[in-house]
């Protein structure tokens, strides 16, 4: 019989321990639904929930702004002038746009 120079621990020779360890390694790293992919999916779900909350808040603020604009013609005219640079027929509009990246 061949003798080994070192003694193998009894825990590693136990077939139930080896089977359980192999199963845990399989589930943790090798399976399609391993721990890393579960972490990535959870992070993606959290990111999407944050985006959902952002869009809900943005939708509510846009709805309020729309109601304010439709409530009076003065507010609608002010919005059109500021946002879309509209003007009346008998006036001129001059836009002053600062240049980016040019510092003095």
C-alpha positions as a Markdown table, in Angstrom:
| # | Residue | x | y | z |
|---|---|---|---|---|
| 1 | Unk | 0.0 | 0.0 | 0.0 |
| 2 | Unk | 1.2 | 3.5 | -0.9 |
| 3 | Unk | 1.7 | 5.8 | 2.0 |
| 4 | Unk | 1.3 | 9.6 | 1.6 |
| 5 | Unk | 3.7 | 11.9 | 3.3 |
| 6 | Unk | 0.9 | 14.0 | 4.8 |
| 7 | Unk | -2.3 | 13.0 | 6.5 |
| 8 | Unk | -5.6 | 14.0 | 4.8 |
| 9 | Unk | -8.1 | 15.4 | 7.3 |
| 10 | Unk | -11.1 | 13.3 | 8.1 |
| 11 | Unk | -13.4 | 16.2 | 7.2 |
| 12 | Unk | -12.2 | 16.2 | 3.6 |
| 13 | Unk | -12.5 | 12.4 | 3.3 |
| 14 | Unk | -16.2 | 12.6 | 4.4 |
| 15 | Unk | -18.3 | 12.1 | 1.3 |
| 16 | Unk | -21.2 | 14.2 | 2.7 |
| 17 | Unk | -19.0 | 17.2 | 3.3 |
| 18 | Unk | -17.4 | 17.0 | -0.1 |
| 19 | Unk | -20.9 | 16.7 | -1.8 |
| 20 | Unk | -22.2 | 19.6 | 0.2 |
| 21 | Unk | -19.2 | 21.8 | -0.5 |
| 22 | Unk | -19.4 | 21.0 | -4.2 |
| 23 | Unk | -23.1 | 21.8 | -4.2 |
| 24 | Unk | -22.5 | 25.2 | -2.5 |
| 25 | Unk | -19.7 | 26.0 | -4.9 |
| 26 | Unk | -21.9 | 25.1 | -7.8 |
| 27 | Unk | -24.7 | 27.4 | -6.6 |
| 28 | Unk | -22.5 | 30.2 | -5.6 |
| 29 | Unk | -20.3 | 30.5 | -8.7 |
| 30 | Unk | -21.1 | 28.1 | -11.5 |
| 31 | Unk | -24.9 | 28.2 | -11.8 |
| 32 | Unk | -26.8 | 30.5 | -14.2 |
| 33 | Unk | -28.4 | 32.2 | -11.1 |
| 34 | Unk | -25.2 | 32.6 | -9.1 |
| 35 | Unk | -24.5 | 35.1 | -6.4 |
| 36 | Unk | -22.8 | 37.6 | -8.7 |
| 37 | Unk | -25.6 | 37.7 | -11.2 |
| 38 | Unk | -28.2 | 38.0 | -8.4 |
| 39 | Unk | -26.2 | 41.0 | -7.1 |
| 40 | Unk | -26.1 | 42.6 | -10.5 |
| 41 | Unk | -29.9 | 42.0 | -11.0 |
| 42 | Unk | -30.7 | 43.6 | -7.6 |
| 43 | Unk | -28.5 | 46.6 | -8.5 |
| 44 | Unk | -30.3 | 47.0 | -11.8 |
| 45 | Unk | -33.8 | 46.7 | -10.1 |
| 46 | Unk | -32.8 | 49.4 | -7.6 |
| 47 | Unk | -31.5 | 51.6 | -10.5 |
| 48 | Unk | -34.8 | 51.2 | -12.4 |
| 49 | Unk | -36.8 | 52.0 | -9.3 |
| 50 | Unk | -34.9 | 55.2 | -8.9 |
| 51 | Unk | -35.5 | 56.0 | -12.5 |
| 52 | Unk | -39.2 | 55.3 | -12.0 |
| 53 | Unk | -39.4 | 57.6 | -9.1 |
| 54 | Unk | -37.6 | 60.3 | -11.0 |
| 55 | Unk | -40.0 | 60.1 | -14.0 |
| 56 | Unk | -43.0 | 60.1 | -11.7 |
| 57 | Unk | -41.8 | 63.3 | -10.0 |
| 58 | Unk | -40.9 | 64.8 | -13.4 |
| 59 | Unk | -44.4 | 63.9 | -14.7 |
| 60 | Unk | -46.1 | 65.5 | -11.7 |
| 61 | Unk | -44.0 | 68.7 | -12.0 |
| 62 | Unk | -44.7 | 68.9 | -15.8 |
| 63 | Unk | -48.4 | 68.4 | -15.2 |
| 64 | Unk | -48.4 | 71.3 | -12.6 |
| 65 | Unk | -46.5 | 73.5 | -15.1 |
| 66 | Unk | -49.0 | 72.6 | -17.8 |
| 67 | Unk | -51.9 | 73.5 | -15.7 |
| 68 | Unk | -50.3 | 76.9 | -14.8 |
| 69 | Unk | -49.6 | 77.7 | -18.4 |
| 70 | Unk | -53.1 | 76.9 | -19.5 |
| 71 | Unk | -54.6 | 78.9 | -16.7 |
| 72 | Unk | -53.6 | 82.4 | -18.1 |
| 73 | Unk | -52.5 | 83.8 | -21.4 |
| 74 | Unk | -49.8 | 86.0 | -19.7 |
| 75 | Unk | -48.0 | 82.9 | -18.3 |
| 76 | Unk | -48.3 | 81.1 | -21.7 |
| 77 | Unk | -46.9 | 84.1 | -23.5 |
| 78 | Unk | -44.0 | 84.4 | -21.0 |
| 79 | Unk | -43.3 | 80.7 | -21.4 |
| 80 | Unk | -43.3 | 80.9 | -25.2 |
| 81 | Unk | -40.9 | 83.8 | -25.2 |
| 82 | Unk | -38.5 | 82.3 | -22.7 |
| 83 | Unk | -38.5 | 78.7 | -23.8 |
| 84 | Unk | -39.1 | 78.9 | -27.6 |
| 85 | Unk | -37.8 | 82.5 | -28.2 |
| 86 | Unk | -41.0 | 83.6 | -29.8 |
| 87 | Unk | -41.7 | 87.2 | -30.5 |
| 88 | Unk | -44.5 | 89.5 | -31.6 |
| 89 | Unk | -44.6 | 90.8 | -35.2 |
| 90 | Unk | -43.5 | 94.4 | -34.4 |
| 91 | Unk | -40.5 | 93.6 | -32.1 |
| 92 | Unk | -36.9 | 92.4 | -32.4 |
| 93 | Unk | -35.3 | 89.9 | -30.1 |
| 94 | Unk | -31.6 | 89.8 | -29.4 |
| 95 | Unk | -30.1 | 86.7 | -27.8 |
| 96 | Unk | -26.9 | 87.0 | -25.8 |
| 97 | Unk | -25.3 | 83.5 | -25.5 |
| 98 | Unk | -22.1 | 83.3 | -23.4 |
| 99 | Unk | -19.3 | 81.3 | -25.0 |
| 100 | Unk | -18.2 | 78.3 | -23.0 |
| 101 | Unk | -14.5 | 77.5 | -22.5 |
| 102 | Unk | -13.3 | 81.1 | -23.2 |
| 103 | Unk | -12.1 | 82.6 | -20.0 |
| 104 | Unk | -10.4 | 86.0 | -19.7 |
